[in-house]
Amino acid sequence: MLFGKSALSACAAAMLFAGSAAAQQTPPPSIVIVGEGVVSAPPDIALVTSGVVTRASTAGAALKANSAAMAKVLAAVKAAGVEDRDVGTSDLAVQPTYESPGTFSSDRAAKLTGYEVRNMVSIRSRAIDKFGELIDSIVQSGANQVESLGFDVSDRNSRLDEARKSAVADARRKAELYAAASGAKLGALLSLDEAESGADGPSRQFATRSKSAGYEMATPIARGEQELRVRVTARWALI
């Protein structure tokens, strides 16, 4: 297919126009900065998972014994002033137990020895200064498993908002520093993204040692402080 001079000139002009437009569309210089905000807060909520594991020759007997023991544990939790909304079953399992065969046993099959019932509850205590006493009462009432233990703050969202403001201010401070060092000025904010927020472990610890009924000292619990962290990634134009 043949083109005339006018057609070739038009194509060349179009290419030059496209190149000029592309050059004009080149994004302006910018800077990307990560900012972090940290807010420390003493926890006012304690969390613990505890319960009872029972074993018997039959599943029914193991479940019956477990139910009786768990009733005492839940009664102790209620007597400690924990509200019903702060107690929930987190795990309930019924499974057989086996005896492993001996190394020199002719019968290599594992033998059924009975059944095990595991019933765990998650407890949220708002009386954090008496948390050690609560642990004592749970164990004394029949709980033979105390698992995960942690702390939280009730006003987490408002604390995180404080950390968010600090994170943005930290990012802006760094961006202004880099811009000035490079002989530029900070322009408009182009984008702002937040990374996953969360809480670090206790940074400072102290033990709770309150007197409890029947005991000179309650179980010492170190609750420390929660550090709520927020990280943001911000991009500013440089002018």
Salt bridges, closest charged atoms under 4 A:
GLU36 OE2 - ARG229 NH1 3.35
GLU36 OE2 - ARG231 NH2 2.78
GLU83 OE1 - ARG85 NE 2.76
ASP84 OD1 - LYS78 NZ 3.46
ASP86 OD1 - ARG124 NH1 2.98
ASP86 OD1 - ARG126 NH2 3.03
ASP91 OD2 - ARG118 NE 2.82
GLU116 OE1 - ARG55 NH2 2.66
ASP129 OD1 - ARG223 NH1 3.51
GLU147 OE2 - ARG118 NH2 2.26
ASP152 OD1 - ARG156 NH2 2.67
ASP155 OD2 - ARG159 NE 3.19
ASP161 OD1 - ARG164 NH1 2.77
ASP170 OD1 - ARG173 NH2 2.93
ASP170 OD2 - LYS174 NZ 3.22
GLU176 OE2 - ARG172 NH1 3.74
GLU194 OE1 - ARG164 NE 3.04
ASP200 OD2 - ARG229 NE 2.14
GLU225 OE1 - ARG204 NH2 2.40
GLU227 OE1 - ARG229 NH2 3.05
